Amino acid sequence: MTKKKKLRHSEYYDLQDCFDKLYAKSKQGDVFTNLMEIISSEENIRLAYRNIKRNSGGRTSGVDRLNIKDIEKMPAEKLVEIIQRKFQYYKPKPVRRVEIPKPNGKTRPLGIPTIVDRLVQQCILQVLEPICEAKFHERSNGFRPNRSAEHALAQCYKMIQVQKLYFVVDVDIKGFFDNVNHSKLIRQMWTLGIRDKQLICIIKEMLKAPIIMPDGSTQYPMKGTPQGGILSPLLANIVLNELDWWISSQWETMLTHSEIKTTAAKNGTMCLSNIYKVLRKSMLKEMHIVRYADDFKIFCRRRSDADKVFIAVKQWLKDRLSLETSDDKSKVVNLKKHYSEFLGFKLKAVRKGGKFVVRSHMSDKAVKRETEKLKEQIKAIEFRKNTEDEIKRIYQYNSIVFGIHNYYKYATDVNLDCMAIQFQINTVLYNRLNRRLKKCGSISRKYIAEHYGKSKMMRYINGEPLCPIGYVQTKNPMYKKKKICKYTAEGREEIHRNLKFDETVMTVLHMLARAYTPNRSVEYMDNRVSLYAAQYGKCAITGKVLWIDEIHCHHKMPLSKGGTDEYKNLIIVHIDVHKLIHATKPETIQAYLDKIKPDKSQLDKINKLRMLVGNPAI
């Protein structure tokens, strides 16, 4: 859902066509020397604010102790001015380092830039992403639009079950994000066609931003991209994109002396079987990469090939990207004998009839981690403060269960893993909550009723359902459709074919997104666009589609009475309806009543709004 919203945002601000052109030019191999004009444009800055606002990370403060809440009251034109001025003489403020605890007792460093620097990074990301997407490899799945762990798993399943590749090379990069070579990264960006010198200077400054450590000391990084930075995931993919294509060039895209006939499927996918038949007759080593961020696997047909690829990849990473690998975690795995872990799953090839099929589980670490989470949440339910607090903690418990099921449902034997977790937490559950656990109760939430309502393991606390972790439904991981692409008209049609916007509404939406109301906060300006889109361009009272000069954004609780510019306090109505809400003179009220001619239901809505602003009902 989030990806769809972001996609629509770019359409609101008339930037989608611009991003499409960048993507198309990048596909053609063009170079880009004047990107800062787009990056620093008013529309791109407002789009950046809109995307960051919906990110929970926007509420986290940097070294200046400011977050998204501190700038949303600012007039929109002032925010645009601040960011544009920042681009002219860019010097990032220090990054605040925090340590996030990991299940194994270690910590993961996280760098938090200031909110202004995050807006700058988001502006750059929006423009660089279409350029890079055109150049990224098909089997790179992490931190990319419309891609997920599901697609990476689907690719692994195909390698094992369809292509019969049973030897996998696991290479673990030591502290990847902290060891990215800055000079190499800049050269890779240049190779991709990103050759705007001002932009490159800004990115260099970002990478070298001072880091304020938890103990108060300051570090000046000479390498690495800070985890927590908005731009860091894209930069990480740029670095490892070279690895993807190097592996691909060793087999899949190896040039042959003569042209080999290929066919295309209905979805546009090229059938490479003829090429592979020719390549297998050579002395080349068959290899295929599947990558998610810095976690990747290379599938091979023979053990001898896998051993050679293992050595070659480690050496290539060291020589080409200046990255060290972990000897303890790097190995070659025979999937017919052992499991190989990937993204919290463990995979193996097992015999079924006359062939080998994939068997997958949650990894042992994942089982242990999720079990501890649920145990801690049960303890939290036991030591609730009051009934309201108990309900909140039950909701949190259920959300953990939903998260486990939604992520790990692609494992073929996830039901066994979840039952093992259920068995472990049952002792804690009944020891701490036994007297309060009931087998009967009502389910008000539709999602719970649909997914867990038939389970005999369902239990209730004071009538609230406690979803069973052992009741899970598996799902086959699916490949990403070839058509789906954020930066082509055909691809977008596939993504949001069910959107209800007609051409008129979209036209007005563009105009509204670009229109300014002087001295209004950036929060108000952004929420006004959101409301118009949410109401499908219609007046909330009359239900009629509104043209640009008919739109009024009404505060339910006036600012003079303590109201805010928050989304929930605003409503889009027709200009005449808005005047009727605020009208006090009988003749004025009657004139607008005659003009609008509201029915009883519409009049009730108008009266509710009138009373909120302090006017009597009509």
DOVEXZA-903946 format. One line per field, with one value per residue (C-alpha): residue number from 1; residue in three letters; x, y negated, z negated. Coordinates in steps of 0.02 Angstrom, whole numbers, plus 50000, padded with zeros to 5 digits. Layout:
% residues N
seq <- NUM,... $
type <- ALA,... $
px <- X,... $
py <- Y,... $
pz <- Z,... $
END
This chain:
% residues 618
seq <- 1,2,3,4,5,6,7,8,9,10,11,12,13,14,15,16,17,18,19,20,21,22,23,24,25,26,27,28,29,30,31,32,33,34,35,36,37,38,39,40,41,42,43,44,45,46,47,48,49,50,51,52,53,54,55,56,57,58,59,60,61,62,63,64,65,66,67,68,69,70,71,72,73,74,75,76,77,78,79,80,81,82,83,84,85,86,87,88,89,90,91,92,93,94,95,96,97,98,99,100,101,102,103,104,105,106,107,108,109,110,111,112,113,114,115,116,117,118,119,120,121,122,123,124,125,126,127,128,129,130,131,132,133,134,135,136,137,138,139,140,141,142,143,144,145,146,147,148,149,150,151,152,153,154,155,156,157,158,159,160,161,162,163,164,165,166,167,168,169,170,171,172,173,174,175,176,177,178,179,180,181,182,183,184,185,186,187,188,189,190,191,192,193,194,195,196,197,198,199,200,201,202,203,204,205,206,207,208,209,210,211,212,213,214,215,216,217,218,219,220,221,222,223,224,225,226,227,228,229,230,231,232,233,234,235,236,237,238,239,240,241,242,243,244,245,246,247,248,249,250,251,252,253,254,255,256,257,258,259,260,261,262,263,264,265,266,267,268,269,270,271,272,273,274,275,276,277,278,279,280,281,282,283,284,285,286,287,288,289,290,291,292,293,294,295,296,297,298,299,300,301,302,303,304,305,306,307,308,309,310,311,312,313,314,315,316,317,318,319,320,321,322,323,324,325,326,327,328,329,330,331,332,333,334,335,336,337,338,339,340,341,342,343,344,345,346,347,348,349,350,351,352,353,354,355,356,357,358,359,360,361,362,363,364,365,366,367,368,369,370,371,372,373,374,375,376,377,378,379,380,381,382,383,384,385,386,387,388,389,390,391,392,393,394,395,396,397,398,399,400,401,402,403,404,405,406,407,408,409,410,411,412,413,414,415,416,417,418,419,420,421,422,423,424,425,426,427,428,429,430,431,432,433,434,435,436,437,438,439,440,441,442,443,444,445,446,447,448,449,450,451,452,453,454,455,456,457,458,459,460,461,462,463,464,465,466,467,468,469,470,471,472,473,474,475,476,477,478,479,480,481,482,483,484,485,486,487,488,489,490,491,492,493,494,495,496,497,498,499,500,501,502,503,504,505,506,507,508,509,510,511,512,513,514,515,516,517,518,519,520,521,522,523,524,525,526,527,528,529,530,531,532,533,534,535,536,537,538,539,540,541,542,543,544,545,546,547,548,549,550,551,552,553,554,555,556,557,558,559,560,561,562,563,564,565,566,567,568,569,570,571,572,573,574,575,576,577,578,579,580,581,582,583,584,585,586,587,588,589,590,591,592,593,594,595,596,597,598,599,600,601,602,603,604,605,606,607,608,609,610,611,612,613,614,615,616,617,618 $
type <- MET,THR,LYS,LYS,LYS,LYS,LEU,ARG,HIS,SER,GLU,TYR,TYR,ASP,LEU,GLN,ASP,CYS,PHE,ASP,LYS,LEU,TYR,ALA,LYS,SER,LYS,GLN,GLY,ASP,VAL,PHE,THR,ASN,LEU,MET,GLU,ILE,ILE,SER,SER,GLU,GLU,ASN,ILE,ARG,LEU,ALA,TYR,ARG,ASN,ILE,LYS,ARG,ASN,SER,GLY,GLY,ARG,THR,SER,GLY,VAL,ASP,ARG,LEU,ASN,ILE,LYS,ASP,ILE,GLU,LYS,MET,PRO,ALA,GLU,LYS,LEU,VAL,GLU,ILE,ILE,GLN,ARG,LYS,PHE,GLN,TYR,TYR,LYS,PRO,LYS,PRO,VAL,ARG,ARG,VAL,GLU,ILE,PRO,LYS,PRO,ASN,GLY,LYS,THR,ARG,PRO,LEU,GLY,ILE,PRO,THR,ILE,VAL,ASP,ARG,LEU,VAL,GLN,GLN,CYS,ILE,LEU,GLN,VAL,LEU,GLU,PRO,ILE,CYS,GLU,ALA,LYS,PHE,HIS,GLU,ARG,SER,ASN,GLY,PHE,ARG,PRO,ASN,ARG,SER,ALA,GLU,HIS,ALA,LEU,ALA,GLN,CYS,TYR,LYS,MET,ILE,GLN,VAL,GLN,LYS,LEU,TYR,PHE,VAL,VAL,ASP,VAL,ASP,ILE,LYS,GLY,PHE,PHE,ASP,ASN,VAL,ASN,HIS,SER,LYS,LEU,ILE,ARG,GLN,MET,TRP,THR,LEU,GLY,ILE,ARG,ASP,LYS,GLN,LEU,ILE,CYS,ILE,ILE,LYS,GLU,MET,LEU,LYS,ALA,PRO,ILE,ILE,MET,PRO,ASP,GLY,SER,THR,GLN,TYR,PRO,MET,LYS,GLY,THR,PRO,GLN,GLY,GLY,ILE,LEU,SER,PRO,LEU,LEU,ALA,ASN,ILE,VAL,LEU,ASN,GLU,LEU,ASP,TRP,TRP,ILE,SER,SER,GLN,TRP,GLU,THR,MET,LEU,THR,HIS,SER,GLU,ILE,LYS,THR,THR,ALA,ALA,LYS,ASN,GLY,THR,MET,CYS,LEU,SER,ASN,ILE,TYR,LYS,VAL,LEU,ARG,LYS,SER,MET,LEU,LYS,GLU,MET,HIS,ILE,VAL,ARG,TYR,ALA,ASP,ASP,PHE,LYS,ILE,PHE,CYS,ARG,ARG,ARG,SER,ASP,ALA,ASP,LYS,VAL,PHE,ILE,ALA,VAL,LYS,GLN,TRP,LEU,LYS,ASP,ARG,LEU,SER,LEU,GLU,THR,SER,ASP,ASP,LYS,SER,LYS,VAL,VAL,ASN,LEU,LYS,LYS,HIS,TYR,SER,GLU,PHE,LEU,GLY,PHE,LYS,LEU,LYS,ALA,VAL,ARG,LYS,GLY,GLY,LYS,PHE,VAL,VAL,ARG,SER,HIS,MET,SER,ASP,LYS,ALA,VAL,LYS,ARG,GLU,THR,GLU,LYS,LEU,LYS,GLU,GLN,ILE,LYS,ALA,ILE,GLU,PHE,ARG,LYS,ASN,THR,GLU,ASP,GLU,ILE,LYS,ARG,ILE,TYR,GLN,TYR,ASN,SER,ILE,VAL,PHE,GLY,ILE,HIS,ASN,TYR,TYR,LYS,TYR,ALA,THR,ASP,VAL,ASN,LEU,ASP,CYS,MET,ALA,ILE,GLN,PHE,GLN,ILE,ASN,THR,VAL,LEU,TYR,ASN,ARG,LEU,ASN,ARG,ARG,LEU,LYS,LYS,CYS,GLY,SER,ILE,SER,ARG,LYS,TYR,ILE,ALA,GLU,HIS,TYR,GLY,LYS,SER,LYS,MET,MET,ARG,TYR,ILE,ASN,GLY,GLU,PRO,LEU,CYS,PRO,ILE,GLY,TYR,VAL,GLN,THR,LYS,ASN,PRO,MET,TYR,LYS,LYS,LYS,LYS,ILE,CYS,LYS,TYR,THR,ALA,GLU,GLY,ARG,GLU,GLU,ILE,HIS,ARG,ASN,LEU,LYS,PHE,ASP,GLU,THR,VAL,MET,THR,VAL,LEU,HIS,MET,LEU,ALA,ARG,ALA,TYR,THR,PRO,ASN,ARG,SER,VAL,GLU,TYR,MET,ASP,ASN,ARG,VAL,SER,LEU,TYR,ALA,ALA,GLN,TYR,GLY,LYS,CYS,ALA,ILE,THR,GLY,LYS,VAL,LEU,TRP,ILE,ASP,GLU,ILE,HIS,CYS,HIS,HIS,LYS,MET,PRO,LEU,SER,LYS,GLY,GLY,THR,ASP,GLU,TYR,LYS,ASN,LEU,ILE,ILE,VAL,HIS,ILE,ASP,VAL,HIS,LYS,LEU,ILE,HIS,ALA,THR,LYS,PRO,GLU,THR,ILE,GLN,ALA,TYR,LEU,ASP,LYS,ILE,LYS,PRO,ASP,LYS,SER,GLN,LEU,ASP,LYS,ILE,ASN,LYS,LEU,ARG,MET,LEU,VAL,GLY,ASN,PRO,ALA,ILE $
px <- 50000,50140,50221,50058,50037,50212,50180,50023,50113,50231,50080,50001,50152,50171,50337,50290,50322,50492,50539,50479,50593,50742,50708,50690,50848,50945,50885,50956,51124,51111,51214,51142,51236,51098,51000,51008,50878,50750,50813,50798,50631,50484,50379,50516,50542,50356,50351,50498,50407,50252,50349,50450,50295,50221,50381,50386,50572,50520,50472,50650,50759,50940,51075,50970,50825,50703,50585,50447,50326,50438,50436,50258,50192,50310,50236,50260,50353,50475,50516,50549,50661,50761,50793,50840,50962,51032,51070,51167,51294,51272,51357,51269,51251,51327,51237,51176,51234,51123,51151,51004,51010,51013,50942,51119,51166,51265,51210,51180,51239,51109,51147,51009,51031,50938,50764,50825,50965,50838,50731,50884,50922,50742,50746,50902,50832,50673,50776,50915,50799,50726,50901,50970,50817,50848,51023,50995,50996,50832,50883,50927,50776,50820,50772,50691,50513,50388,50512,50523,50594,50454,50527,50702,50633,50537,50699,50789,50649,50661,50850,50833,50672,50665,50846,50911,51056,51097,51263,51253,51393,51360,51474,51453,51523,51596,51506,51456,51373,51520,51653,51590,51734,51682,51794,51735,51553,51574,51656,51512,51386,51483,51477,51287,51275,51256,51377,51306,51461,51364,51260,51416,51494,51337,51339,51524,51482,51342,51458,51587,51462,51531,51456,51412,51438,51331,51474,51477,51636,51644,51704,51746,51709,51827,51720,51545,51366,51274,51134,50979,51012,50875,50999,51107,51005,51011,51198,51223,51131,51240,51396,51338,51257,51429,51438,51268,51320,51493,51414,51287,51425,51509,51361,51189,51243,51403,51428,51432,51526,51366,51188,51074,50888,50781,50594,50490,50347,50183,50243,50396,50519,50654,50673,50861,50860,50941,51083,51107,51119,51263,51349,51340,51443,51584,51703,51612,51548,51361,51314,51161,51150,51001,51031,50937,51039,51209,51139,51164,51176,51259,51186,51297,51271,51431,51529,51692,51617,51547,51718,51802,51663,51678,51863,51838,51696,51790,51942,51837,51751,51919,52007,51864,51758,51882,51763,51817,51720,51688,51772,51659,51497,51554,51546,51487,51331,51266,51078,51044,51133,51124,51015,51068,51001,50933,50830,50773,50731,50829,50820,50858,50828,50740,50693,50509,50470,50595,50648,50711,50598,50625,50597,50605,50586,50606,50789,50837,50882,50713,50618,50714,50694,50507,50476,50561,50459,50296,50350,50394,50226,50133,50224,50171,49989,50004,50069,49941,49896,49710,49583,49625,49810,49774,49677,49820,49947,49837,49831,50021,50033,49917,50016,50175,50082,50021,50198,50271,50137,50143,50332,50367,50213,50320,50416,50350,50354,50314,50168,50292,50396,50244,50179,50350,50338,50159,50218,50355,50246,50100,50191,50215,50038,49952,50067,50041,49866,49781,49643,49596,49607,49439,49395,49242,49227,49180,49288,49249,49396,49365,49547,49556,49388,49443,49616,49596,49409,49405,49551,49518,49677,49598,49590,49510,49554,49407,49323,49474,49546,49725,49777,49864,50040,50021,49878,49962,49926,50070,50084,50195,50314,50277,50392,50372,50275,50388,50262,50264,50373,50354,50424,50324,50142,50111,50195,50093,49933,49975,50012,49857,49730,49591,49614,49454,49525,49457,49548,49454,49501,49683,49690,49622,49738,49889,49826,49788,49960,50043,49926,49982,49879,49990,50055,49979,50083,50164,50060,49898,49951,49998,49843,49731,49798,49780,49599,49550,49626,49545,49374,49400,49382,49206,49129,49112,48934,48854,48958,48984,49153,49239,49335,49487,49393,49258,49373,49378,49473,49375,49444,49318,49385,49440,49620,49557,49482,49636,49611,49759,49808,49806,49724,49584,49536,49513,49378,49358,49191,49114,49143,48955,48946,49095,49010,48850,48947,49013,48859,48771,48645,48474,48463,48637,48596,48435,48521,48648,48515,48417,48577,48638,48467,48533,48430,48405,48565,48670,48592,48635,48817,48818,48741,48874,49009,48917,48909,49095,49135,49012,48861,48685,48604,48493 $
py <- 50000,49880,49900,49861,49702,49642,49675,49572,49431,49405,49397,49262,49149,49171,49260,49431,49382,49312,49474,49578,49481,49505,49693,49704,49603,49709,49866,49794,49761,49570,49469,49339,49177,49061,49157,49022,48919,49059,49104,48926,48889,48835,48986,49110,49030,49036,49216,49256,49181,49283,49448,49415,49363,49537,49620,49655,49610,49429,49416,49460,49310,49281,49182,49022,49111,49065,49184,49175,49103,48952,48901,48945,48781,48686,48597,48706,48571,48548,48735,48736,48584,48666,48826,48733,48626,48783,48855,48700,48711,48888,48934,49072,49064,49206,49373,49437,49617,49735,49919,50035,50198,50361,50529,50602,50472,50364,50194,50121,49941,49821,49646,49516,49358,49197,49177,49047,49163,49304,49194,49156,49343,49381,49250,49332,49509,49467,49412,49542,49692,49696,49678,49820,49932,49937,50006,50126,50314,50412,50520,50376,50367,50263,50080,50066,50013,50154,50285,50385,50537,50638,50608,50657,50819,50858,50840,50958,51086,51083,51107,51262,51341,51295,51265,51403,51302,51386,51303,51130,51007,50908,50757,50641,50464,50394,50233,50189,50022,49964,50011,49943,49860,49680,49656,49819,49772,49604,49691,49815,49672,49591,49755,49763,49594,49483,49345,49188,49121,49017,49169,49277,49146,49146,49337,49330,49207,49323,49472,49373,49297,49304,49435,49393,49554,49605,49556,49380,49399,49353,49465,49414,49561,49599,49743,49816,49756,49723,49847,49743,49620,49611,49618,49758,49908,49840,49807,49984,50055,49950,50026,50207,50184,50211,50381,50430,50393,50471,50636,50621,50592,50755,50857,50780,50632,50708,50651,50792,50795,50817,50757,50886,50883,50845,50835,50722,50771,50675,50573,50517,50633,50700,50890,50921,51110,51112,51000,51106,51266,51191,51122,51290,51369,51247,51249,51103,51116,51099,50974,50870,50735,50691,50537,50441,50289,50357,50533,50640,50818,50888,51050,51173,51340,51430,51432,51400,51244,51183,51200,51097,50965,50953,50908,50793,50694,50664,50605,50496,50411,50375,50313,50225,50156,50158,50265,50401,50562,50664,50835,50901,50863,50891,51067,51180,51280,51439,51412,51599,51624,51461,51309,51137,50982,50830,50683,50774,50935,51096,51190,51370,51486,51648,51798,51818,51961,51956,51774,51647,51510,51362,51380,51219,51170,51021,51011,51069,50890,50828,50959,50913,50725,50731,50848,50725,50580,50671,50724,50543,50483,50614,50546,50371,50427,50506,50345,50230,50068,50067,50138,50011,50048,50236,50218,50117,50252,50390,50292,50282,50471,50502,50383,50484,50643,50559,50502,50676,50758,50628,50636,50821,50892,50922,51062,51231,51299,51140,51231,51346,51197,51101,51254,51271,51088,51119,51267,51162,51014,51120,51147,50960,50924,51040,51007,50820,50801,50968,50901,50768,50872,50922,51031,50926,50745,50632,50569,50392,50366,50432,50479,50590,50671,50714,50781,50856,50873,51059,51106,51213,51139,50966,50901,50745,50628,50524,50555,50498,50629,50690,50753,50923,50922,51106,51072,51017,51035,51058,50968,50997,50850,50767,50685,50499,50471,50409,50275,50195,50041,49878,49778,49836,49803,49988,50035,49910,49971,50144,50075,49972,50030,50013,49828,49730,49564,49498,49374,49222,49264,49294,49127,49034,49131,49069,48890,48905,48978,48828,48697,48593,48515,48377,48401,48575,48712,48847,48972,48887,48878,49062,49123,49023,49124,49287,49249,49206,49370,49469,49395,49433,49249,49239,49122,49212,49143,49141,49279,49174,49171,49004,48897,48800,48637,48730,48814,48751,48840,48817,48831,48930,48850,48672,48621,48481,48612,48721,48819,48883,48916,49104,49216,49268,49086,49043,49079,49032,48948,48839,48652,48622,48758,48679,48509,48587,48668,48498,48392,48305,48187,48268,48196,48260,48433,48440,48383,48524,48651,48605,48620,48787,48868,48997,49149,49201,49304,49166,49036,49143,49146,48958,48929,49037,48932,48770,48819,48858,48681,48610,48574,48637,48775,48720 $
pz <- 50000,49956,50126,50213,50110,50152,50334,50332,50241,50387,50502,50394,50413,50601,50579,50643,50824,50775,50683,50831,50948,50832,50828,51018,51050,50926,51016,51176,51094,51086,50962,50842,50810,50748,50615,50481,50574,50546,50372,50306,50391,50285,50337,50291,50120,50080,50139,50024,49875,49919,49927,49768,49672,49693,49635,49449,49453,49484,49300,49245,49206,49256,49166,49178,49086,49225,49314,49445,49316,49293,49476,49525,49452,49565,49718,49872,49969,49824,49817,50004,49984,49842,49940,50100,50002,49921,50093,50146,50004,49941,49780,49682,49494,49392,49390,49221,49191,49090,49051,49087,48987,49087,49028,49013,48883,49004,49068,49240,49270,49338,49400,49387,49492,49452,49526,49652,49710,49726,49837,49943,49957,50003,50141,50213,50194,50292,50443,50435,50411,50589,50663,50559,50579,50766,50734,50589,50614,50615,50466,50351,50233,50080,50055,50226,50271,50295,50238,50077,49990,50070,50243,50185,50111,50271,50369,50249,50261,50451,50447,50339,50399,50584,50635,50519,50449,50284,50238,50163,50124,49964,49944,49794,49811,49649,49598,49776,49742,49634,49762,49929,50021,50058,50211,50287,50256,50345,50494,50502,50503,50644,50742,50719,50805,50650,50697,50618,50529,50403,50354,50337,50222,50114,50100,50053,49914,49854,49845,49745,49622,49442,49327,49146,49048,48897,48780,48854,48956,49141,49282,49460,49577,49721,49784,49766,49789,49626,49590,49558,49698,49829,49973,49900,49967,50145,50132,50065,50216,50332,50253,50267,50437,50511,50424,50496,50674,50653,50597,50738,50867,50818,50880,50911,51018,51085,51265,51392,51558,51657,51627,51545,51577,51424,51395,51283,51168,51162,51012,51108,51023,51139,51146,51129,51140,51313,51252,51095,51201,51299,51143,51053,51192,51152,51004,50923,50744,50727,50592,50548,50413,50302,50195,50061,50005,49946,49922,50078,50141,50297,50363,50458,50543,50488,50326,50417,50498,50331,50246,50382,50383,50193,50204,50354,50275,50112,50210,50325,50178,50099,50255,50342,50200,50054,49951,49830,49806,49649,49654,49516,49607,49787,49859,50001,49958,50039,50027,50041,49874,49778,49753,49814,49726,49819,49755,49597,49692,49714,49879,49927,50076,50024,50128,50168,50286,50427,50406,50280,50214,50098,49912,49814,49632,49521,49473,49298,49251,49313,49212,49055,49084,49118,48970,48852,48923,48888,48713,48670,48735,48630,48477,48527,48536,48363,48284,48366,48279,48317,48439,48575,48558,48565,48728,48802,48754,48825,48989,48985,48957,49104,49215,49178,49229,49389,49430,49406,49513,49652,49670,49645,49733,49888,49799,49853,49674,49578,49495,49405,49349,49285,49193,49111,49056,48995,48892,48812,48767,48703,48538,48515,48576,48455,48307,48316,48390,48352,48242,48366,48526,48600,48749,48795,48847,48992,49134,49192,49310,49486,49516,49361,49400,49578,49535,49361,49329,49372,49259,49105,49029,49015,48836,48760,48618,48556,48723,48826,48947,48925,49098,49102,49171,49219,49340,49502,49687,49809,49975,50125,50156,50322,50449,50480,50639,50779,50825,50653,50655,50562,50708,50858,50899,50929,50765,50665,50741,50675,50501,50472,50599,50470,50430,50451,50511,50674,50785,50715,50536,50583,50676,50525,50410,50508,50496,50311,50273,50357,50285,50136,49998,49926,49749,49731,49650,49755,49654,49708,49891,49894,49802,49919,50066,49967,49925,50102,50161,50019,50059,50245,50283,50208,50082,49914,49896,50069,50151,50309,50398,50364,50488,50428,50394,50295,50169,49990,49852,49690,49512,49409,49251,49296,49267,49156,49039,49029,49190,49291,49471,49439,49568,49449,49417,49602,49731,49915,49956,50092,50072,50045,49912,49824,49822,49756,49612,49557,49599,49453,49536,49571,49748,49791,49723,49823,49982,49972,49924,50080,50182,50113,50078,49955,49907,49725,49716,49793,49678,49525,49580,49607,49434,49350,49431,49385,49203,49199,49255,49127,49239,49200,49303,49447 $
END
